[in-house]
Amino acid sequence: MPKLIENVINEKLTGDAQKNALDLVVFMHENGFSFEGFDTGDVHSSAVRWTPTYRGKGIGCVAVAEAPMIAEGVDMAIWIGLDCDFSNSIVADDDLKEFA
């Protein structure tokens, strides 16, 4: 089972970046969002990402302090309208999953 987003934020971020990310997650929880964690399947890292879910529908993807992001000075990335977790997708066939 993937780690909770709050735990990864506490492990990987510090200072204002940590506080702001936790504040955002709390705000989203208070407004009906949940975060469904999934393993990216990347054999070169143990990256976990989350799908922000509202009313049962995933609305994007969240990453916290992954190696390429850290190199660019990015603490947390949120993609809206992009579903990064193809593991349970019923619309993506194997070719599309591999391409993605």
N, CA, C and O atoms as a GROMACS GRO file, in nm:
protein
  400
    1MET      N    1   0.085  -0.119   0.000
    1MET     CA    2   0.000   0.000   0.000
    1MET      C    3   0.089   0.124   0.000
    1MET      O    4   0.180   0.135   0.082
    2PRO      N    5   0.064   0.218  -0.091
    2PRO     CA    6   0.145   0.341  -0.096
    2PRO      C    7   0.131   0.425   0.030
    2PRO      O    8   0.029   0.420   0.099
    3LYS      N    9   0.234   0.501   0.058
    3LYS     CA   10   0.233   0.588   0.175
    3LYS      C   11   0.130   0.699   0.159
    3LYS      O   12   0.094   0.737   0.048
    4LEU      N   13   0.084   0.749   0.271
    4LEU     CA   14  -0.004   0.866   0.269
    4LEU      C   15   0.074   0.987   0.220
    4LEU      O   16   0.193   1.000   0.248
    5ILE      N   17   0.007   1.073   0.146
    5ILE     CA   18   0.074   1.191   0.093
    5ILE      C   19   0.132   1.277   0.206
    5ILE      O   20   0.240   1.334   0.191
    6GLU      N   21   0.061   1.285   0.318
    6GLU     CA   22   0.109   1.364   0.431
    6GLU      C   23   0.242   1.310   0.485
    6GLU      O   24   0.331   1.387   0.521
    7ASN      N   25   0.255   1.178   0.489
    7ASN     CA   26   0.379   1.118   0.539
    7ASN      C   27   0.496   1.149   0.447
    7ASN      O   28   0.606   1.178   0.494
    8VAL      N   29   0.475   1.143   0.316
    8VAL     CA   30   0.583   1.172   0.221
    8VAL      C   31   0.620   1.319   0.227
    8VAL      O   32   0.738   1.353   0.219
    9ILE      N   33   0.522   1.406   0.239
    9ILE     CA   34   0.551   1.550   0.254
    9ILE      C   35   0.638   1.572   0.378
    9ILE      O   36   0.736   1.646   0.371
   10ASN      N   37   0.603   1.509   0.489
   10ASN     CA   38   0.683   1.523   0.612
   10ASN      C   39   0.823   1.466   0.598
   10ASN      O   40   0.917   1.518   0.657
   11GLU      N   41   0.837   1.357   0.520
   11GLU     CA   42   0.968   1.294   0.502
   11GLU      C   43   1.059   1.374   0.409
   11GLU      O   44   1.179   1.383   0.432
   12LYS      N   45   1.002   1.432   0.303
   12LYS     CA   46   1.083   1.488   0.196
   12LYS      C   47   1.094   1.640   0.194
   12LYS      O   48   1.187   1.694   0.134
   13LEU      N   49   1.002   1.709   0.259
   13LEU     CA   50   1.004   1.856   0.255
   13LEU      C   51   1.030   1.912   0.394
   13LEU      O   52   1.006   1.846   0.495
   14THR      N   53   1.079   2.034   0.397
   14THR     CA   54   1.104   2.102   0.523
   14THR      C   55   1.056   2.247   0.512
   14THR      O   56   1.026   2.296   0.403
   15GLY      N   57   1.051   2.314   0.626
   15GLY     CA   58   1.023   2.457   0.629
   15GLY      C   59   0.892   2.496   0.564
   15GLY      O   60   0.791   2.426   0.577
   16ASP      N   61   0.895   2.610   0.493
   16ASP     CA   62   0.773   2.662   0.430
   16ASP      C   63   0.717   2.567   0.325
   16ASP      O   64   0.596   2.557   0.310
   17ALA      N   65   0.804   2.499   0.252
   17ALA     CA   66   0.756   2.405   0.150
   17ALA      C   67   0.671   2.296   0.214
   17ALA      O   68   0.566   2.260   0.162
   18GLN      N   69   0.718   2.244   0.328
   18GLN     CA   70   0.643   2.140   0.398
   18GLN      C   71   0.511   2.195   0.450
   18GLN      O   72   0.406   2.133   0.432
   19LYS      N   73   0.516   2.310   0.515
   19LYS     CA   74   0.395   2.371   0.571
   19LYS      C   75   0.293   2.401   0.462
   19LYS      O   76   0.175   2.369   0.478
   20ASN      N   77   0.336   2.460   0.352
   20ASN     CA   78   0.244   2.496   0.244
   20ASN      C   79   0.181   2.371   0.181
   20ASN      O   80   0.062   2.370   0.151
   21ALA      N   81   0.261   2.268   0.160
   21ALA     CA   82   0.209   2.144   0.100
   21ALA      C   83   0.108   2.078   0.194
   21ALA      O   84   0.003   2.033   0.149
   22LEU      N   85   0.140   2.072   0.323
   22LEU     CA   86   0.046   2.013   0.419
   22LEU      C   87  -0.081   2.096   0.429
   22LEU      O   88  -0.191   2.040   0.439
   23ASP      N   89  -0.069   2.228   0.428
   23ASP     CA   90  -0.187   2.315   0.431
   23ASP      C   91  -0.277   2.290   0.310
   23ASP      O   92  -0.399   2.287   0.324
   24LEU      N   93  -0.217   2.272   0.193
   24LEU     CA   94  -0.295   2.245   0.073
   24LEU      C   95  -0.369   2.111   0.084
   24LEU      O   96  -0.487   2.102   0.050
   25VAL      N   97  -0.300   2.009   0.133
   25VAL     CA   98  -0.362   1.877   0.147
   25VAL      C   99  -0.477   1.883   0.248
   25VAL      O  100  -0.583   1.826   0.223
   26VAL      N  101  -0.456   1.951   0.360
   26VAL     CA  102  -0.562   1.965   0.460
   26VAL      C  103  -0.682   2.039   0.399
   26VAL      O  104  -0.796   1.997   0.417
   27PHE      N  105  -0.656   2.149   0.328
   27PHE     CA  106  -0.762   2.226   0.264
   27PHE      C  107  -0.841   2.137   0.168
   27PHE      O  108  -0.964   2.141   0.165
   28MET      N  109  -0.770   2.058   0.089
   28MET     CA  110  -0.838   1.972  -0.007
   28MET      C  111  -0.921   1.864   0.064
   28MET      O  112  -1.033   1.836   0.022
   29HIS      N  113  -0.866   1.805   0.170
   29HIS     CA  114  -0.942   1.706   0.248
   29HIS      C  115  -1.070   1.770   0.304
   29HIS      O  116  -1.177   1.710   0.298
   30GLU      N  117  -1.057   1.890   0.358
   30GLU     CA  118  -1.173   1.959   0.416
   30GLU      C  119  -1.279   1.991   0.312
   30GLU      O  120  -1.395   2.015   0.346
   31ASN      N  121  -1.241   1.992   0.185
   31ASN     CA  122  -1.334   2.025   0.078
   31ASN      C  123  -1.371   1.904  -0.007
   31ASN      O  124  -1.410   1.918  -0.123
   32GLY      N  125  -1.359   1.784   0.052
   32GLY     CA  126  -1.411   1.664  -0.011
   32GLY      C  127  -1.316   1.584  -0.098
   32GLY      O  128  -1.359   1.489  -0.163
   33PHE      N  129  -1.188   1.620  -0.100
   33PHE     CA  130  -1.091   1.547  -0.181
   33PHE      C  131  -1.027   1.436  -0.099
   33PHE      O  132  -1.015   1.445   0.023
   34SER      N  133  -0.987   1.332  -0.168
   34SER     CA  134  -0.901   1.230  -0.109
   34SER      C  135  -0.782   1.213  -0.203
   34SER      O  136  -0.784   1.262  -0.316
   35PHE      N  137  -0.680   1.145  -0.157
   35PHE     CA  138  -0.561   1.122  -0.237
   35PHE      C  139  -0.536   0.973  -0.246
   35PHE      O  140  -0.501   0.909  -0.147
   36GLU      N  141  -0.555   0.917  -0.365
   36GLU     CA  142  -0.536   0.775  -0.388
   36GLU      C  143  -0.392   0.754  -0.434
   36GLU      O  144  -0.356   0.794  -0.545
   37GLY      N  145  -0.311   0.690  -0.350
   37GLY     CA  146  -0.170   0.669  -0.383
   37GLY      C  147  -0.150   0.552  -0.476
   37GLY      O  148  -0.224   0.454  -0.471
   38PHE      N  149  -0.047   0.562  -0.560
   38PHE     CA  150  -0.009   0.450  -0.646
   38PHE      C  151   0.140   0.454  -0.671
   38PHE      O  152   0.201   0.561  -0.672
   39ASP      N  153   0.198   0.338  -0.691
   39ASP     CA  154   0.340   0.325  -0.724
   39ASP      C  155   0.355   0.352  -0.872
   39ASP      O  156   0.278   0.298  -0.952
   40THR      N  157   0.452   0.432  -0.911
   40THR     CA  158   0.469   0.466  -1.051
   40THR      C  159   0.522   0.350  -1.134
   40THR      O  160   0.514   0.352  -1.256
   41GLY      N  161   0.575   0.247  -1.067
   41GLY     CA  162   0.628   0.133  -1.140
   41GLY      C  163   0.766   0.158  -1.198
   41GLY      O  164   0.818   0.074  -1.271
   42ASP      N  165   0.825   0.272  -1.168
   42ASP     CA  166   0.958   0.306  -1.217
   42ASP      C  167   1.061   0.221  -1.144
   42ASP      O  168   1.076   0.232  -1.023
   43VAL      N  169   1.130   0.136  -1.218
   43VAL     CA  170   1.228   0.046  -1.156
   43VAL      C  171   1.350   0.120  -1.103
   43VAL      O  172   1.428   0.064  -1.026
   44HIS      N  173   1.369   0.246  -1.145
   44HIS     CA  174   1.487   0.323  -1.104
   44HIS      C  175   1.460   0.409  -0.981
   44HIS      O  176   1.552   0.473  -0.929
   45SER      N  177   1.336   0.411  -0.934
   45SER     CA  178   1.306   0.488  -0.814
   45SER      C  179   1.190   0.422  -0.742
   45SER      O  180   1.123   0.334  -0.795
   46SER      N  181   1.167   0.467  -0.622
   46SER     CA  182   1.052   0.416  -0.547
   46SER      C  183   0.944   0.524  -0.542
   46SER      O  184   0.878   0.541  -0.440
   47ALA      N  185   0.928   0.594  -0.653
   47ALA     CA  186   0.836   0.707  -0.657
   47ALA      C  187   0.691   0.662  -0.637
   47ALA      O  188   0.646   0.563  -0.694
   48VAL      N  189   0.623   0.737  -0.555
   48VAL     CA  190   0.480   0.720  -0.533
   48VAL      C  191   0.415   0.849  -0.575
   48VAL      O  192   0.466   0.958  -0.547
   49ARG      N  193   0.302   0.838  -0.642
   49ARG     CA  194   0.224   0.956  -0.677
   49ARG      C  195   0.083   0.935  -0.627
   49ARG      O  196   0.046   0.826  -0.585
   50TRP      N  197   0.005   1.041  -0.632
   50TRP     CA  198  -0.132   1.036  -0.583
   50TRP      C  199  -0.226   1.096  -0.687
   50TRP      O  200  -0.192   1.189  -0.759
   51THR      N  201  -0.346   1.038  -0.692
   51THR     CA  202  -0.453   1.093  -0.774
   51THR      C  203  -0.546   1.168  -0.681
   51THR      O  204  -0.613   1.106  -0.598
   52PRO      N  205  -0.554   1.302  -0.693
   52PRO     CA  206  -0.653   1.375  -0.615
   52PRO      C  207  -0.792   1.335  -0.667
   52PRO      O  208  -0.820   1.347  -0.786
   53THR      N  209  -0.876   1.288  -0.576
   53THR     CA  210  -1.006   1.235  -0.615
   53THR      C  211  -1.116   1.317  -0.550
   53THR      O  212  -1.112   1.345  -0.430
   54TYR      N  213  -1.213   1.354  -0.632
   54TYR     CA  214  -1.327   1.432  -0.583
   54TYR      C  215  -1.454   1.367  -0.634
   54TYR      O  216  -1.474   1.350  -0.754
   55ARG      N  217  -1.542   1.331  -0.540
   55ARG     CA  218  -1.667   1.263  -0.574
   55ARG      C  219  -1.643   1.137  -0.657
   55ARG      O  220  -1.716   1.107  -0.751
   56GLY      N  221  -1.537   1.065  -0.620
   56GLY     CA  222  -1.507   0.939  -0.686
   56GLY      C  223  -1.435   0.949  -0.819
   56GLY      O  224  -1.410   0.847  -0.882
   57LYS      N  225  -1.401   1.070  -0.862
   57LYS     CA  226  -1.336   1.088  -0.992
   57LYS      C  227  -1.199   1.151  -0.972
   57LYS      O  228  -1.185   1.255  -0.909
   58GLY      N  229  -1.097   1.085  -1.029
   58GLY     CA  230  -0.962   1.141  -1.024
   58GLY      C  231  -0.953   1.262  -1.115
   58GLY      O  232  -1.005   1.261  -1.227
   59ILE      N  233  -0.888   1.366  -1.066
   59ILE     CA  234  -0.882   1.490  -1.145
   59ILE      C  235  -0.741   1.527  -1.188
   59ILE      O  236  -0.721   1.632  -1.249
   60GLY      N  237  -0.644   1.443  -1.159
   60GLY     CA  238  -0.508   1.476  -1.195
   60GLY      C  239  -0.407   1.385  -1.128
   60GLY      O  240  -0.434   1.267  -1.105
   61CYS      N  241  -0.291   1.441  -1.098
   61CYS     CA  242  -0.182   1.363  -1.043
   61CYS      C  243  -0.094   1.455  -0.959
   61CYS      O  244  -0.073   1.572  -0.994
   62VAL      N  245  -0.043   1.404  -0.848
   62VAL     CA  246   0.045   1.481  -0.759
   62VAL      C  247   0.174   1.403  -0.737
   62VAL      O  248   0.172   1.282  -0.712
   63ALA      N  249   0.286   1.474  -0.746
   63ALA     CA  250   0.417   1.417  -0.715
   63ALA      C  251   0.483   1.505  -0.610
   63ALA      O  252   0.469   1.628  -0.614
   64VAL      N  253   0.556   1.444  -0.518
   64VAL     CA  254   0.625   1.519  -0.412
   64VAL      C  255   0.773   1.487  -0.417
   64VAL      O  256   0.814   1.373  -0.399
   65ALA      N  257   0.854   1.590  -0.442
   65ALA     CA  258   1.000   1.585  -0.430
   65ALA      C  259   1.065   1.462  -0.492
   65ALA      O  260   1.143   1.392  -0.427
   66GLU      N  261   1.032   1.435  -0.618
   66GLU     CA  262   1.101   1.329  -0.691
   66GLU      C  263   1.234   1.382  -0.742
   66GLU      O  264   1.249   1.503  -0.760
   67ALA      N  265   1.329   1.294  -0.766
   67ALA     CA  266   1.466   1.333  -0.802
   67ALA      C  267   1.473   1.438  -0.913
   67ALA      O  268   1.540   1.540  -0.894
   68PRO      N  269   1.408   1.420  -1.028
   68PRO     CA  270   1.419   1.523  -1.132
   68PRO      C  271   1.361   1.657  -1.089
   68PRO      O  272   1.410   1.763  -1.129
   69MET      N  273   1.257   1.653  -1.007
   69MET     CA  274   1.196   1.776  -0.957
   69MET      C  275   1.292   1.851  -0.865
   69MET      O  276   1.308   1.972  -0.875
   70ILE      N  277   1.356   1.777  -0.777
   70ILE     CA  278   1.449   1.837  -0.681
   70ILE      C  279   1.561   1.909  -0.755
   70ILE      O  280   1.603   2.018  -0.715
   71ALA      N  281   1.611   1.847  -0.862
   71ALA     CA  282   1.718   1.907  -0.942
   71ALA      C  283   1.674   2.041  -1.002
   71ALA      O  284   1.758   2.128  -1.026
   72GLU      N  285   1.544   2.057  -1.025
   72GLU     CA  286   1.490   2.181  -1.082
   72GLU      C  287   1.439   2.276  -0.973
   72GLU      O  288   1.388   2.384  -1.005
   73GLY      N  289   1.452   2.238  -0.846
   73GLY     CA  290   1.405   2.322  -0.737
   73GLY      C  291   1.254   2.319  -0.717
   73GLY      O  292   1.196   2.413  -0.664
   74VAL      N  293   1.190   2.209  -0.759
   74VAL     CA  294   1.045   2.194  -0.746
   74VAL      C  295   1.016   2.097  -0.632
   74VAL      O  296   1.068   1.986  -0.629
   75ASP      N  297   0.932   2.141  -0.538
   75ASP     CA  298   0.900   2.057  -0.422
   75ASP      C  299   0.780   1.966  -0.446
   75ASP      O  300   0.779   1.851  -0.402
   76MET      N  301   0.680   2.020  -0.515
   76MET     CA  302   0.556   1.945  -0.534
   76MET      C  303   0.498   1.985  -0.668
   76MET      O  304   0.495   2.103  -0.703
   77ALA      N  305   0.452   1.886  -0.744
   77ALA     CA  306   0.392   1.915  -0.875
   77ALA      C  307   0.251   1.858  -0.877
   77ALA      O  308   0.225   1.747  -0.830
   78ILE      N  309   0.160   1.936  -0.933
   78ILE     CA  310   0.021   1.893  -0.947
   78ILE      C  311  -0.017   1.910  -1.093
   78ILE      O  312  -0.011   2.019  -1.149
   79TRP      N  313  -0.058   1.799  -1.154
   79TRP     CA  314  -0.108   1.803  -1.291
   79TRP      C  315  -0.259   1.787  -1.283
   79TRP      O  316  -0.308   1.688  -1.229
   80ILE      N  317  -0.333   1.881  -1.336
   80ILE     CA  318  -0.479   1.874  -1.337
   80ILE      C  319  -0.525   1.823  -1.473
   80ILE      O  320  -0.475   1.866  -1.577
   81GLY      N  321  -0.619   1.732  -1.470
   81GLY     CA  322  -0.673   1.678  -1.594
   81GLY      C  323  -0.591   1.567  -1.654
   81GLY      O  324  -0.620   1.521  -1.765
   82LEU      N  325  -0.489   1.523  -1.584
   82LEU     CA  326  -0.403   1.416  -1.634
   82LEU      C  327  -0.411   1.299  -1.537
   82LEU      O  328  -0.384   1.316  -1.418
   83ASP      N  329  -0.446   1.185  -1.586
   83ASP     CA  330  -0.450   1.065  -1.503
   83ASP      C  331  -0.322   0.986  -1.526
   83ASP      O  332  -0.306   0.922  -1.630
   84CYS      N  333  -0.232   0.992  -1.430
   84CYS     CA  334  -0.102   0.925  -1.443
   84CYS      C  335  -0.108   0.777  -1.407
   84CYS      O  336  -0.015   0.702  -1.439
   85ASP      N  337  -0.214   0.734  -1.343
   85ASP     CA  338  -0.223   0.596  -1.296
   85ASP      C  339  -0.304   0.514  -1.395
   85ASP      O  340  -0.427   0.515  -1.391
   86PHE      N  341  -0.235   0.442  -1.484
   86PHE     CA  342  -0.301   0.360  -1.583
   86PHE      C  343  -0.320   0.217  -1.536
   86PHE      O  344  -0.371   0.134  -1.611
   87SER      N  345  -0.281   0.185  -1.413
   87SER     CA  346  -0.284   0.046  -1.368
   87SER      C  347  -0.424  -0.012  -1.362
   87SER      O  348  -0.442  -0.131  -1.385
   88ASN      N  349  -0.525   0.070  -1.333
   88ASN     CA  350  -0.662   0.020  -1.323
   88ASN      C  351  -0.753   0.078  -1.430
   88ASN      O  352  -0.875   0.070  -1.418
   89SER      N  353  -0.696   0.134  -1.531
   89SER     CA  354  -0.776   0.198  -1.634
   89SER      C  355  -0.848   0.095  -1.720
   89SER      O  356  -0.790  -0.005  -1.761
   90ILE      N  357  -0.974   0.121  -1.747
   90ILE     CA  358  -1.049   0.032  -1.834
   90ILE      C  359  -1.052   0.082  -1.977
   90ILE      O  360  -1.096   0.011  -2.067
   91VAL      N  361  -1.006   0.206  -2.000
   91VAL     CA  362  -1.009   0.261  -2.135
   91VAL      C  363  -0.874   0.250  -2.205
   91VAL      O  364  -0.866   0.267  -2.327
   92ALA      N  365  -0.769   0.223  -2.132
   92ALA     CA  366  -0.635   0.216  -2.192
   92ALA      C  367  -0.597   0.070  -2.217
   92ALA      O  368  -0.593  -0.010  -2.124
   93ASP      N  369  -0.570   0.038  -2.342
   93ASP     CA  370  -0.525  -0.097  -2.372
   93ASP      C  371  -0.375  -0.108  -2.343
   93ASP      O  372  -0.312  -0.008  -2.310
   94ASP      N  373  -0.318  -0.226  -2.356
   94ASP     CA  374  -0.178  -0.248  -2.321
   94ASP      C  375  -0.082  -0.160  -2.403
   94ASP      O  376   0.018  -0.112  -2.350
   95ASP      N  377  -0.112  -0.139  -2.531
   95ASP     CA  378  -0.026  -0.054  -2.616
   95ASP      C  379  -0.024   0.089  -2.566
   95ASP      O  380   0.082   0.152  -2.561
   96LEU      N  381  -0.140   0.140  -2.528
   96LEU     CA  382  -0.147   0.277  -2.477
   96LEU      C  383  -0.076   0.290  -2.343
   96LEU      O  384  -0.007   0.388  -2.317
   97LYS      N  385  -0.094   0.189  -2.258
   97LYS     CA  386  -0.025   0.191  -2.128
   97LYS      C  387   0.126   0.194  -2.147
   97LYS      O  388   0.195   0.270  -2.079
   98GLU      N  389   0.177   0.112  -2.237
   98GLU     CA  390   0.321   0.108  -2.262
   98GLU      C  391   0.370   0.242  -2.319
   98GLU      O  392   0.474   0.293  -2.278
   99PHE      N  393   0.295   0.297  -2.413
   99PHE     CA  394   0.331   0.426  -2.472
   99PHE      C  395   0.333   0.536  -2.366
   99PHE      O  396   0.425   0.618  -2.363
  100ALA      N  397   0.231   0.538  -2.280
  100ALA     CA  398   0.220   0.642  -2.178
  100ALA      C  399   0.331   0.628  -2.075
  100ALA      O  400   0.338   0.707  -1.981
   0.00000   0.00000   0.00000
